[in-house]
Amino acid sequence: RVGAIVLSETPLPAPAGEAARAALIKAVAAAGLDCLEHAAAIREMQARLTLLRAHDSAQWPDWSDEVLIARAEEWLAPLLGDAPNLARPKAADIRRNLEALLDWQDARRLQSLTPLTLETPAGRTLPIDYVAPNAPLIEARAQEFFGIAAHPTILGGKIPVTVSLLSPARRQIALTQDLPAFWRGGYQDMAKDMRSQYPKHDWPADPATARAHVGKTKARLKEES
């Protein structure tokens, strides 16, 4: 440099390895966990722990943002690799490493009491949304829940899962935490409206005893019977 004139510049190498991981963890601490591309997996795990802390008799740890940032070397650093970036830690890996902060028995209880999925009577596996309004929440077309004998729950039956029933166009048509009661009550008005909008689809008079299915028309069901 001569005065204000720069004669030449030598770019500094980008940090790598331990230095890069330390720099990124410092950046996450400053910006917050939501700067990670798959931060939704963290929010999901925190929501599951919050339910367990509120409704389970066991002692569950605090997984606040402050605690997770303080323990980032344990669960986040191993996911960053030698060329870390905010998109590198994937959702499944984040869940696995956060579970590893628990002891083996608690990790098993987490999976058992707050599962990530539930199976419908039609046999399809649905993800449970733990962070949505009305969480825990699952959603599927109404026909997938026909014939259900007991409303789905988590935490050993303590917490009902909110079920969002969808139309054939996948629009919400009902929200319930008691499917058997809904079949006996509000379903009848809903089905009357749906029969006029979707006459080719299955809207039985008694959904509690009807066969669950995934998106089949009345004609298709008749062919299979």
C-alpha positions in Angstrom: 0.0 0.0 0.0 1.2 3.5 -0.8 -1.0 6.0 1.0 -4.5 5.2 -0.1 -3.4 3.2 -3.1 -3.5 -0.6 -2.8 -0.7 -2.0 -4.9 -1.5 -5.7 -4.3 -3.7 -7.9 -2.1 -3.2 -11.4 -0.8 -6.5 -13.1 0.1 -6.5 -15.0 3.4 -7.4 -18.6 3.2 -10.9 -19.5 4.5 -10.8 -21.1 7.9 -11.2 -24.9 7.8 -11.5 -27.8 10.2 -11.6 -26.9 13.9 -11.2 -23.2 13.3 -14.1 -23.2 10.8 -16.4 -25.2 13.2 -15.5 -22.9 16.1 -16.3 -19.8 13.9 -19.6 -21.2 12.8 -20.7 -22.2 16.3 -19.8 -18.7 17.5 -22.0 -17.3 14.6 -24.9 -19.5 15.6 -24.5 -18.4 19.2 -24.7 -14.8 18.1 -27.5 -15.2 15.5 -29.6 -17.9 17.3 -30.5 -21.5 16.4 -33.0 -20.4 13.7 -30.1 -19.4 11.4 -29.5 -23.1 10.8 -31.3 -24.3 7.6 -32.9 -27.3 9.4 -33.7 -25.5 12.7 -37.2 -26.9 12.5 -35.8 -30.2 13.7 -34.5 -28.4 16.8 -37.9 -26.8 17.5 -39.6 -30.2 17.1 -37.2 -31.8 19.6 -37.7 -28.9 22.0 -41.5 -29.2 21.7 -41.4 -32.9 22.5 -39.2 -32.3 25.6 -41.6 -29.5 26.7 -44.5 -32.0 26.5 -42.5 -34.6 28.5 -41.5 -32.1 31.1 -45.1 -31.1 31.6 -46.8 -34.5 31.5 -44.3 -37.2 32.3 -43.2 -38.1 35.8 -39.5 -38.6 34.9 -37.0 -35.7 35.1 -36.4 -34.3 31.7 -33.6 -31.9 30.9 -34.0 -28.2 29.9 -33.4 -27.9 26.2 -33.8 -24.1 25.9 -31.9 -22.3 23.2 -29.4 -21.1 25.8 -28.7 -24.7 26.9 -28.4 -26.1 23.4 -26.1 -23.3 22.3 -23.9 -23.8 25.4 -23.7 -27.5 24.5 -23.2 -27.0 20.8 -19.8 -28.6 20.8 -21.5 -31.9 21.8 -24.3 -32.1 19.3 -23.7 -29.5 16.5 -19.9 -29.5 16.0 -19.8 -33.2 15.0 -22.3 -32.4 12.2 -20.4 -29.6 10.6 -17.5 -31.5 9.0 -14.3 -29.9 7.7 -16.1 -27.3 5.4 -19.0 -26.2 7.7 -22.0 -24.2 6.6 -25.4 -23.5 8.0 -27.1 -26.0 5.7 -24.8 -28.9 6.4 -26.6 -30.3 9.5 -29.6 -32.3 8.2 -32.8 -32.7 10.2 -32.4 -36.5 10.8 -28.8 -35.9 12.0 -29.9 -33.1 14.3 -32.5 -35.3 15.9 -30.0 -38.1 16.4 -27.4 -35.9 18.0 -29.9 -34.2 20.3 -31.2 -37.6 21.4 -27.6 -38.5 22.1 -27.6 -35.8 24.8 -30.1 -38.1 26.7 -29.1 -41.3 28.4 -30.2 -44.5 26.6 -33.4 -45.1 28.6 -34.6 -41.5 28.2 -33.9 -41.6 24.5 -36.1 -44.7 24.2 -38.8 -43.0 26.3 -38.7 -39.9 24.1 -39.2 -42.1 21.0 -42.0 -44.1 22.6 -43.9 -41.3 24.4 -43.6 -38.6 21.7 -43.3 -40.6 18.4 -42.5 -38.8 15.1 -45.2 -40.7 13.2 -48.6 -42.4 13.6 -50.2 -44.9 11.3 -53.8 -44.3 10.1 -56.4 -47.1 10.0 -55.8 -47.0 6.2 -52.2 -48.1 6.8 -50.5 -44.9 5.9 -47.8 -43.4 8.1 -48.3 -39.7 8.9 -45.7 -37.3 10.5 -46.7 -35.7 13.8 -46.3 -31.9 13.8 -45.2 -30.9 17.3 -44.8 -27.1 16.6 -48.0 -26.2 14.7 -51.0 -24.5 16.4 -53.1 -27.3 18.1 -50.0 -29.5 18.2 -49.4 -32.4 18.4 -51.1 -32.5 15.0 -51.6 -35.0 12.1 -53.6 -34.4 8.9 -55.0 -36.6 6.2 -58.2 -37.1 4.2 -61.2 -38.0 6.3 -61.5 -41.4 4.6 -58.2 -42.5 6.1 -59.7 -42.4 9.6 -62.9 -44.3 9.0 -63.4 -47.2 11.4 -61.1 -45.9 14.1 -62.1 -47.3 17.5 -60.0 -44.9 19.7 -58.7 -41.5 19.1 -54.9 -41.4 18.6 -52.8 -40.2 21.6 -49.2 -39.7 22.7 -47.6 -39.8 26.1 -49.1 -43.2 27.0 -52.7 -41.9 26.3 -52.4 -38.7 28.3 -52.4 -36.3 25.3 -54.8 -36.6 22.3 -53.3 -35.9 18.9 -55.3 -33.2 17.1 -56.6 -34.6 13.8 -57.1 -32.3 10.9 -59.5 -34.0 8.5 -59.0 -33.0 4.9 -61.3 -32.9 1.8 -60.3 -34.8 -1.4 -58.7 -31.5 -2.4 -56.7 -31.6 0.8 -58.4 -28.6 2.4 -59.2 -28.7 6.1 -62.8 -29.6 6.7 -62.7 -30.4 10.4 -60.4 -30.4 13.4 -61.0 -32.8 16.3 -59.4 -34.4 19.4 -62.1 -37.0 19.6 -62.8 -38.9 16.4 -65.4 -41.3 17.8 -67.4 -38.4 19.1 -67.0 -36.5 15.9 -68.3 -39.5 13.9 -71.4 -39.5 16.1 -71.9 -35.7 15.9 -70.4 -33.1 13.6 -69.5 -35.5 10.9 -73.1 -35.7 9.6 -73.3 -32.0 8.7 -69.8 -32.1 7.2 -70.6 -35.2 5.2 -73.8 -33.6 3.8 -71.8 -30.7 2.6 -69.0 -32.9 1.2 -71.5 -35.2 -0.7 -72.6 -32.2 -2.7 -69.1 -31.0 -3.4 -67.4 -34.4 -4.0 -70.2 -36.8 -5.0 -67.8 -39.4 -6.4 -66.1 -39.8 -3.0 -67.0 -41.9 -0.1 -69.1 -40.3 2.7 -70.8 -43.2 4.5 -73.6 -42.7 7.0 -71.7 -44.5 9.7 -67.9 -43.7 9.4 -67.2 -45.5 12.7 -67.8 -48.9 11.0 -66.8 -48.0 7.4 -63.6 -49.3 5.8 -60.7 -46.8 5.9 -58.9 -46.1 2.6 -56.6 -43.7 0.8 -58.4 -41.5 -1.8 -60.6 -44.2 -3.4 -63.8 -43.2 -5.2 -67.1 -44.9 -4.5 -66.9 -46.7 -7.9 -63.4 -48.0 -7.0 -64.6 -49.3 -3.6 -67.6 -51.0 -5.3 -65.2 -52.7 -7.7 -63.1 -54.0 -4.8 -66.0 -55.2 -2.7 
